[in-house]
Amino acid sequence: MQVKIDRKNCIVTGANSGIGYAAAEGLASCGATVYLICRNKERGEAALSKIQSATGNTNVHLEVLDLSSQSEIKSFVSRFASKDIPVHVLVNNAGLLETKRVTTSEGFEMNFAVNVLGTYTMTELMLPLLEKAAPDAKVITVSSGGMYTVPLTTDLQYSDEKFDGVVQYARNKRVQKFSSKGGTYRKVG
Ligand SMILES: NC(=O)c1ccc[n+]([C@@H]2O[C@H](COP(=O)([O-])OP(=O)(O)OC[C@H]3O[C@@H](n4cnc5c(N)ncnc54)[C@H](OP(=O)(O)O)[C@@H]3O)[C@@H](O)[C@H]2O)c1
């Protein structure tokens, strides 16, 4: 049975490939207005045009944004908030596994910056717009079964021991699970 969700506004991060692309296309095929958050303009535009032609839904929009940057997230949310529309669904899907210890220009370890800080900041700053859609709003964070391989740690930026990107990814996914607060959070993956 095809569910129609016209007039619902959905944001999907990391929407140009993989699970994010499939989620965005699925939401668009149900009639939702979908905002694709992608860090690369060309890959984002390719996904946008593919989703529009596959679904016939022209209410699909691209927002270019690097989730490793706190300042980009803040300016995106402030621009987006000026539309004054409710956000019914936020899909925190973008994820990264960087094997080397790289830091962002803001000084955060890269995996942590995208998977934890980026996800958390997007969600926190979107809360007023999600509240406009209450009681329907949902935040879906795409975690990973990989989290079960590690316990929670307080060394969030992996600075106390020799860096291992796979372990850091698993730690980040573990933190995603525990950083949900209230509301309807659903773990996937
Ligand atoms: N595939 C699996 O088996 C699996 C299993 C468990 C959980 N997951 C989780 O599922 C989610 C999606 O993964 P996937 O398998 O679909 O992988 P994917 O195809 O590599 O998708 C990851 C998406 O995140 C985007 N992204 C990465 N860093 C970003 C940043 N700084 N700013 C904005 N976007 C960024 C990527 O953009 P670019 O294309 O520009 O890199 C890409 O669109 C991730 O959270 C992953 O941890 C996947």
The ligand as a Tripos MOL2 file, in Angstrom:
@<TRIPOS>MOLECULE
LIG
   48    52     1     0     0
SMALL
NO_CHARGES

@<TRIPOS>ATOM
      1 N1         26.3650    0.3040    4.7750 N.am      1 LIG1
      2 C1         26.3500   -0.3570    5.9100 C.2       1 LIG1
      3 O1         26.5750   -1.5830    5.9680 O.2       1 LIG1
      4 C2         26.0250    0.3520    7.2000 C.ar      1 LIG1
      5 C3         25.8520   -0.4140    8.3450 C.ar      1 LIG1
      6 C4         25.5330    0.2180    9.5240 C.ar      1 LIG1
      7 C5         25.3800    1.5860    9.5540 C.ar      1 LIG1
      8 N2         25.5820    2.3290    8.4410 N.ar      1 LIG1
      9 C6         25.4130    3.7750    8.5450 C.3       1 LIG1
     10 O2         24.5150    4.1790    7.5250 O.3       1 LIG1
     11 C7         24.7720    5.5350    7.1830 C.3       1 LIG1
     12 C8         24.8650    5.6560    5.6730 C.3       1 LIG1
     13 O3         25.9370    4.8720    5.2320 O.3       1 LIG1
     14 P1         26.0080    4.2320    3.7740 P.3       1 LIG1
     15 O4         26.3860    2.8180    3.9480 O.co2     1 LIG1
     16 O5         24.7930    4.5720    2.9920 O.co2     1 LIG1
     17 O6         27.3260    4.9630    3.2370 O.3       1 LIG1
     18 P2         27.6190    6.0490    2.1040 P.3       1 LIG1
     19 O7         26.9770    5.6510    0.8240 O.co2     1 LIG1
     20 O8         29.0860    6.2740    2.1260 O.co2     1 LIG1
     21 O9         26.8720    7.3420    2.6420 O.3       1 LIG1
     22 C9         27.4030    8.2050    3.5720 C.3       1 LIG1
     23 C10        26.8770    9.5860    3.2560 C.3       1 LIG1
     24 O10        27.3400   10.5040    4.2580 O.3       1 LIG1
     25 C11        27.8580   11.6420    3.5870 C.3       1 LIG1
     26 N3         28.8270   12.3740    4.3970 N.ar      1 LIG1
     27 C12        30.0030   11.9320    4.9190 C.ar      1 LIG1
     28 N4         30.6340   12.9310    5.5320 N.ar      1 LIG1
     29 C13        29.8590   14.0330    5.4020 C.ar      1 LIG1
     30 C14        29.9790   15.3870    5.8020 C.ar      1 LIG1
     31 N5         31.0640   15.8360    6.4370 N.pl3     1 LIG1
     32 N6         28.9800   16.2540    5.5070 N.ar      1 LIG1
     33 C15        27.8810   15.8340    4.8330 C.ar      1 LIG1
     34 N7         27.7240   14.5770    4.4070 N.ar      1 LIG1
     35 C16        28.7030   13.6920    4.6840 C.ar      1 LIG1
     36 C17        28.4970   11.0760    2.3300 C.3       1 LIG1
     37 O11        28.7600   12.1130    1.4040 O.3       1 LIG1
     38 P3         29.8950   11.9330    0.2510 P.3       1 LIG1
     39 O12        29.2700   11.0870   -0.8250 O.co2     1 LIG1
     40 O13        30.1590   13.3420   -0.1770 O.co2     1 LIG1
     41 O14        31.0670   11.2630    0.8890 O.co2     1 LIG1
     42 C18        27.4080   10.1160    1.9010 C.3       1 LIG1
     43 O15        26.3770   10.8040    1.2430 O.3       1 LIG1
     44 C19        26.0330    5.9440    7.9200 C.3       1 LIG1
     45 O16        25.6970    6.6960    9.0810 O.3       1 LIG1
     46 C20        26.6620    4.6090    8.3080 C.3       1 LIG1
     47 O17        27.4380    4.7380    9.4660 O.3       1 LIG1
     48 C21        25.8900    1.7350    7.2660 C.ar      1 LIG1
@<TRIPOS>BOND
     1     1     2 1
     2     2     3 2
     3     2     4 1
     4     4     5 ar
     5     4    48 ar
     6     5     6 ar
     7     6     7 ar
     8     7     8 ar
     9     8     9 1
    10     8    48 ar
    11     9    10 1
    12     9    46 1
    13    10    11 1
    14    11    12 1
    15    11    44 1
    16    12    13 1
    17    13    14 1
    18    14    15 2
    19    14    16 1
    20    14    17 1
    21    17    18 1
    22    18    19 2
    23    18    20 1
    24    18    21 1
    25    21    22 1
    26    22    23 1
    27    23    24 1
    28    23    42 1
    29    24    25 1
    30    25    26 1
    31    25    36 1
    32    26    27 ar
    33    26    35 ar
    34    27    28 ar
    35    28    29 ar
    36    29    30 ar
    37    29    35 ar
    38    30    31 1
    39    30    32 ar
    40    32    33 ar
    41    33    34 ar
    42    34    35 ar
    43    36    37 1
    44    36    42 1
    45    37    38 1
    46    38    39 2
    47    38    40 1
    48    38    41 1
    49    42    43 1
    50    44    45 1
    51    44    46 1
    52    46    47 1
@<TRIPOS>SUBSTRUCTURE
     1 LIG1         1 GROUP 0 **** ****
